[in-house]
Amino acid sequence: MFRINDVYYNQGKTYRILKILSNDTVVWIDIVETKALPELIQLQSLIDLVEEGECHLIDDPHQYLLLQLPEDGTTAQIKRDFSYELIQPIISNELFYLADVRSKIIKDIVSSGKSTNQTLYRLIRRYWQRGQVPNALIPNYKNSGAKGKKRIAKDTKLGRPRVYKKGTTALINEDTERLFSIIINKYLLNDHKYTIVYAYRKFKTIYRSLNPDIEEENFPSIWQFKHFYHREFTSVQKLKVRHNKISYNKDIRQLNSTVNTQVLGPGSRYEIDATIADIYLLSDSDRKSIVGRPVIYFVADVFSRMIAGFYIGFENPSYTTSMQALKMAVTDKQDYCKEYGVNITADKWPCIGLPDAILADRGELLGHQIETLEKSFSVRIENTPPYRGDLKPVVERYFRTMQAKFKPFAPGVVTGVKEKKKGGRDYRLDAALTITDFTKIMINSILMHNNSHQLRSYDRDSDMPPDLPAVPLQLWNWGLQHRTGKLRSVSEKSLHISLLPRKKATLSDLGIKLFGNYYICAEIREQGWLHRKNTVNRPKTLVVAYDPIDANTLYVFYEKDSLKYWEAHLSDRSREFRDCSFWEVWQIQQEQKKTFSKQETESSLALEELERENENIIAKAMKSIPKTPQTKTAQLANINDNRRQAKDKERQNRQKNKAQKGKIIHLPKATSERNQSNLSDEDLALKYPVYHDILSDDD
């Protein structure tokens, strides 16, 4: 339980255990007291003190002595060895903790003339207090000269006197040091990047105002200002305060290890990140249109440095775009490359399967949508803190590496400033590549990197053979054979659906509604959820997954905490958006909302005009009602007669209108019936179609 030389803090004092006796007694000594000698304490008493919290183990304050090694022949080495031999009879005695035994041995040494009583007690006390090792007797020369302590000038200035410049400068007192501190805290201990010379000028301005009688040459010098600054603040403290926290953590802080020490092999960890490419592109459909800079996503394997997948497009970085890059990273790339005219075999880009972990920024892979990948496919999602790109060094470095392959010769590359210099040209006007052209360039660059690029700064593990080329593909293949094995395979369809963004859609008798579109599938018909009756027990919402590039289909997750799904397709009510992407749907809906808003204003004005006209007509009608002597009962009794008279008048007016327009020729009824009887059933169906089935769409 207790060990010799352990140091314990006990009720305000610090003790070192020197020996544990067989009779459950502990010998210890106070390591701070200048006149301390070994004391005895019962083992049970010490245990009680520890259990009560009055006594606890602490670090040995003299542990540094174990690492000291005085050179042969030095004063420290000679004195250490001499003192150790002198006290050897005392410290080697089994009963050294008894005062009478210790006193008798000391008297014998003193009587021999080798040392004095005072010196012997000082040496044995130092030996016991500082760890019972020979180095405990090394003299404390490190305390000589008051190293690191502040010197105080009394009458004359410290340091070398001036030779060429006039004056003697000033004695640095507490007031001057306080002024130094004010200026340093205001101008140097922040991230404003002020120089020491600038801060010193600000100091002189204040010092001159406070001491108008002192001549300029007797002001505290810039060297005294610098000396105070460097004496009071360490280089690490200055680095931390002179850089903002983000910049310090990302670019300045010391590195403790490398990313390779945290992975076992291929697929142990993928890093994913996005950036905006430094090039302007043209539209695929119209090369006269400049569409701007594309977004690039890279998914890189940490162990082998392979680029496992990527995404290039104009969608902003988001969960949806990151999922497209991730899907490519875990599936076969042959078909994708073939679309762009690049034919490869599976062994040229063998990154197929799910990794153990994915490291990303906060945002894209932070939220409930990515939980499916974690829970269903056992992929660990890791997120870096904000503004800590240095924690994803592999993928961050590839943004510069990949773009360096086209920047020297590609047109439309960003050059720093877009303002035209005298005789210059705006680089945006030089754009010549389309998104398809740029994607081909990136595919070829990635294949070259994966198959041939030499990783000069790759840090190898001890089990890697020296003849293994530091090429991503070679490292990948070696890792599969000697490390973690192949990545976990997964159904491409299941992975695709699980990675799609999810949203709650509403359900009504018109179908499933998402983003204003209606979807129907056979399963919800079978459930009877489309019947137009309030008694139908249907859920108000359903969780659905949607593919942003295909608005025709939804995947309905009808069971909670399950990946079972129904495929729902766009209904006829939303046929306007058939074969569109959701980005196109949102764009069209945006235009429709603008049109609706504009028309709503016009409709409101028209309604106001209608109401005014109706009010005028009603007002005139109210004024035109003559006064009648009839009673209310008599007026109500004549309603039927009045209606009959109005109907007769309406018929007479229609007859007059027909006579004015022309004579109507009526075909004989027999002829019409004879013509219809000569038609077959099929001809009758075509001539007089019945739309009942189509409109009602009965089950």
Phi, psi and omega in degrees: 000304178257143183239148178295137180083357173294146182249131181237142174262118187231105172050051175091355179236158183243127185236149173244132178282122181263327183195148176244117185275164183288342181265033177057042177237141181247135175258123177219173184214144175288122186271001180251322183298132184286341180241027184287150175221162182304140179234160180249143175214140180292140182300320180294324178296321179293320178298318179298320180296320179294315181294330179278353180083007179280339184225135179210157183285137177230170178289148180287116181290345181252020182295334181298338182295335181293338184263358180277141181218089180297141179291150180297135177091351179282161180298321180297319181291320181294314181294322179300309183295320180295314181295322181295319178292326183293319184265004183303318179298331183280310187285339180273351180285134182295337183251032184299337184282351178270130187296319183291321178294315181296319182294321180296318180293319180296320179297321179296319181291319180294319181295336178280352177082012182280331182198179179256164179298317182296318181293320181296316178296323179295321182288316181291325177297315178297320181298314182287320184290330188256013169120003177057043176231155180303324181296345177295341182264006177292131179299150182276065179289339182294340179273356181285144176083358179055049181297132178084354180271152183283131175270141180245120179278133181257303184245323182238156180291139177285155176092181183292135177287160181291148179247314186254322185275146180288162176085172181239011188058207186227155171285134182273105178257187183294324180294319179293319179294324177296321177292321174305313183297320180298312182294318182295317179294328183278323189246336186249330183267054175203180184261027178278352175066030174290146179273164178295323180297318179296316180297323179294322177297320176296325177296315181297325179298315180288319181297322179295322179291325181278336182229070184292341183274348182273133180288156185301321184289347179258011174290155170305134185280165178295333179289323175293323177296315179295319181300317178296318181298314182283335179283322186275338185230130178285165181296325179292318178299319180293322178296318183294317185277337182271002174228143177293160187301321181295312181295321181295312181294326186276322191240343191243322187305154180287145180266136183263338184197194177235162183292335183292336180286349183257001181234150181264331183180190179302134179084000178295320178209131170255141172251137181229137179200166182230156174208168175262124184295149181272053179205145176261137184242163177257165178286142177294325183273337181215102183290356176275347185261123175273121186258354176104197185264133181279163174263134179244128170251134173239141171240115187240142175275128186291317186295308187263349184068018177289140169274108187278332181193167180203169174217136176229125180184189184251006175283143180293153177304127183198178177299319184297312181290323178295327178292328176294319177293318181293322179298318178295327183294333186252004181239173180291136184261001187297313181295321180297315180294325181296328178299334181254016175079018179247113182262122179228163172258166185298328183284350177278337179215075192275015183282089180229119179131166182274139176278173176283324183215152176231125180255127184217170173290161171291131179131284185298314183249034178240113180149181185287339184294326183278353181297332179298318179296325180287312188280321186272329185244004176057043175256123181279125180260123179243138181236135178277156174295165179299143176059034179238062177295339180293345179277353173237063189293328185294304183289328178295321180292329184288337176299320179282321182295314183291321181287337178293342182281342179239344184300320185297335187230354182279141177280152178082016181283139179295130184245011176114305178231146181255358175287137181285127173280174180296118182079004182266189184217142177291122185296338179294331180285348180274358183303133181223343183267144172266174179297327178292315178299316182293322178297320177300317179299317182291323177298313180296321179294319180292319179297320177296317180297312184294326189260340188224343187291133179270121179273096187290327184258018181291128180267117185275153170274165186293335183271001179280132181292148181293337181270009177277116179295140178277062178246136185310314182295319179294319178294322179298310182295320178295319180295324178295328183276327189243356183239249191274352182084190185287157176291161182285127180283156182206150176293127183297321180294315180295318179295319180301315182290322182291332181273347182295146176296147184242155181203155175276126177250149179272157182233130178219186179289352176269346179126195179273127184250123176221127181053035178083356179259150180250138181231146181223143173223163184297328185293321181285337172293317181295328178286346180078020185282352182261000179290141185270072180211136183294341181281352180291126182268089179239150178292150179284326182225157175222145176277126181232154172247141182228146177265118184301336182266001181215107180271003183283334190228141169240152176247113187263119177268100188274350177242139180289140179057042178213153177262010175292138187216160169248148175263117178253139184244157183301130181276169180296332180298330181249029182297344179302330185255018180294138180066024175256162168271164179293331176296321176291322178300313181295324180292316179296317180296326177296317178294321179296321179295322177296316178297317180298318180296318179295315181291330179297324177294316179294320179296322179296320177294319179296322179294321177298318179297318178299316181296321178296317179297316180297320180295322178294316179298316181295321180296317178296319180296321180296324179286334184277353182288117180282157176281135182238143179280352183291151176282167179297323180294320180292322179295320181287331182288338183267010184296315182295317178296320179295321179296318180296319178295321180293322179295318179297320180294322179296320179294319179297320179295323179294318179299318178298319181294320179294319181296326180287326183281334180141171183272134180268130180262123180258127175287147176298141182296324182294321180296316180298315181293324180294320180295322180289327182289336180282348182275144176285170179298321181294318179295322178296321180294323178286324183284323180233076183293152178251121184259010186299312183296321183291317184288321183277328179051053182292157178292000000 
